[in-house]
Amino acid sequence: MFIACWMYDVHYGAKADALEVLKEFESRKRECGWRARRARILSGSIGVAEARIVVENEFDSLDDLERSWDALHRHDAFKRCVEKMQRFVVSGSPRWEIYRLVETIAGSREANASRAASASRPSSRARGSP
C-alpha cells in the first residue's frame, strides 16, 4: 500500500478558492480513471505554512498510481482543473511525496475496524474444527 501526497502552496488569501476548485475536481477523479482507494485533503495549520494544501491518496500499488497519473493527463476534466488552479498555486511549490504504508497503529479507527471485522467472522474452532 502506498500513500501519494500531492502538496503545493497557494497565494495569500486564495486558499478557500483553491479548495473549492480542488473539491470540485476530487468529486470527478474516478471518472477520469483515478484508482485511489481513498483520499483526503489537508491544509497547513501548525508547524507548516498555512498556505499549504496536501492531497493524500491511498493506492494498492505503484502501478495503480502510475496508471492513475497516465489517465489523468489524458482527461479534459483534469486539464480544466489545472487551468483553474494555476492562478492560485505558488509557482515552483507543487511536488509529490510517495510513502509506503508500513503498519496501521493499534487504536486507530482503521485498525479497530479491521479487528472488529475479524472478530465477527466465525473462527475454525467455532465451526467445530479441532
Secondary structure, 3 states (H helix, E strand, C coil): CEEEEEEEEECCCCHHHHHHHHHHHHCCHHHHCCCCCEEEEEECCCCCCCCEEEEEEEECCHHHHHHHHHHHHCCHHHHHHHHHHCCCECCCCCEEEEEECCCCCCCCHHHHHHHHHHHHCCCCCCCCCC
